[in-house]
């Protein structure tokens, strides 16, 4: 659609559309609503942050999933519902808590990037070291602890679908 066709359909002047397009003038709410309707765009979408798959280190969201001596950051975009990846830095002796936990999701992959992690499910304890991965059903109660007395651990939790 040309500027002239659009201006005519919106009942606005060519000059106004041209200025608006170059961000050299503002539109009234009524005009903005008319333009959005003509373009088939929700007005609220003009104010939404663009969806991007890129999450820069400086933009990571720090969250608190619980536990002691743990800092969690979300590596996946918040809009992503099929997958969630969390990177946890767990201090020496850091742990999930005193009671095992479980949550609704289909699968959870635990991957140790650095250090070690003891994951307990029932009577079974799995010692995971750097480079080890363990796939579990997150609906089964489990707990974890960094068994080191001196070193932090860095762990990726890959959950599907996203639990947040």
C-alpha positions in Angstrom: 0.0 0.0 0.0 1.4 3.4 -0.9 1.4 6.4 1.5 -1.4 8.0 -0.5 -3.5 4.9 -0.4 -2.9 4.4 3.3 -3.6 8.1 4.1 -6.8 8.0 2.1 -8.0 4.8 3.9 -7.1 6.3 7.3 -8.7 9.7 6.4 -5.3 11.4 7.0 -3.1 13.6 4.8 -0.1 12.2 2.9 2.1 14.7 4.7 1.0 13.6 8.2 1.6 9.9 7.4 5.0 10.8 6.0 5.9 12.8 9.2 4.6 10.1 11.4 6.6 7.5 9.6 9.8 9.5 10.1 8.9 10.0 13.8 8.7 13.8 13.3 5.1 14.1 14.7 2.8 12.4 17.1 -0.6 10.9 16.6 -3.6 11.4 18.8 -5.0 8.3 20.5 -7.9 8.3 18.1 -5.6 8.5 15.1 -3.4 5.8 16.5 -6.4 3.5 17.0 -7.5 4.2 13.4 -4.1 3.4 12.1 -3.8 0.2 14.1 -7.3 -0.9 13.0 -6.4 -0.3 9.4 -3.1 -2.3 9.7 -4.8 -5.1 11.7 -2.5 -4.5 14.7 -3.5 -4.5 18.4 -2.6 -1.2 19.9 -1.0 -2.9 22.9 1.5 -4.6 20.5 3.1 -1.2 19.9 4.3 -1.1 23.4 5.5 -4.7 23.8 9.1 -5.6 23.9 10.2 -7.4 20.7 10.3 -11.2 21.1 13.9 -12.4 20.6 15.6 -15.6 21.2 18.8 -13.9 22.3 19.3 -13.5 26.0 22.5 -11.6 26.6 24.5 -12.3 29.8 23.9 -8.8 31.0 20.1 -9.2 30.5 19.7 -12.5 32.3 16.9 -12.6 34.8 18.0 -13.5 38.3 15.3 -15.6 40.0 15.0 -17.4 43.3 13.8 -20.9 42.9 14.6 -21.6 46.6 17.3 -23.5 48.2 20.3 -22.2 50.3 23.5 -20.8 48.9 22.2 -20.7 45.3 22.0 -18.0 42.6 19.8 -18.9 39.7 19.6 -17.2 36.3 17.1 -18.0 33.5 18.9 -18.5 30.1 15.8 -18.9 28.0 13.5 -16.0 27.0 10.5 -15.6 29.4 8.0 -16.0 26.6 9.3 -19.5 25.7 6.9 -22.1 27.1 8.3 -25.3 25.6 11.7 -25.2 27.3 13.3 -23.6 30.3 17.1 -23.5 31.0 18.3 -22.3 34.4 22.0 -21.8 35.3 22.6 -22.2 39.0 25.8 -21.3 40.9 25.7 -23.3 44.1 28.1 -22.4 46.9 30.1 -25.1 48.7 27.5 -26.9 50.8 24.6 -25.2 49.1 21.4 -27.3 48.9 17.8 -27.5 47.7 16.5 -27.6 51.3 15.6 -30.0 54.0 12.7 -31.8 52.2 12.7 -33.3 48.7 10.7 -31.4 46.1 8.8 -32.2 42.9 7.0 -30.1 40.3 4.9 -30.5 37.2 6.9 -30.9 34.0 7.6 -33.7 31.6 11.4 -33.9 31.9 14.4 -32.3 33.7 17.9 -32.7 32.5 20.6 -31.8 35.1 24.0 -31.0 33.6 27.0 -30.1 35.8 29.2 -27.5 34.2 31.6 -27.1 37.1 32.2 -28.9 40.4 29.9 -31.6 41.6 26.3 -32.2 42.7 24.7 -35.0 44.8 21.1 -35.6 43.6 19.0 -37.8 45.8 15.8 -39.6 44.6 14.3 -41.9 47.2 17.2 -44.1 48.5 19.4 -43.4 45.4 22.1 -40.8 45.5 23.8 -39.8 42.2 27.1 -38.0 42.4 27.3 -35.8 39.3 30.7 -34.3 38.3 31.6 -31.8 35.7 30.4 -33.0 32.3 27.8 -35.4 33.8 24.1 -35.2 32.9 21.2 -36.9 34.5 17.6 -37.0 33.1 14.9 -37.3 35.7 11.1 -37.1 36.0 10.7 -33.8 37.9 7.4 -35.1 39.3 9.4 -37.6 41.4 10.6 -36.0 44.7 14.3 -35.2 44.7 16.8 -33.0 46.5 20.3 -31.9 45.8 23.4 -30.6 47.5 26.9 -29.4 46.5 29.0 -31.9 48.5 32.2 -29.7 48.3 33.3 -27.9 51.4 35.4 -25.4 49.3 34.2 -25.1 45.7 31.1 -23.7 44.0 29.3 -25.8 41.5 27.6 -24.5 38.3 24.7 -26.5 37.1 22.2 -26.3 34.2 18.7 -27.4 34.8 16.9 -28.0 31.5 13.1 -28.4 31.9 10.4 -29.2 29.5 7.9 -27.7 29.3 8.9 -24.5 31.1 7.8 -24.5 34.7 7.8 -20.7 35.3 
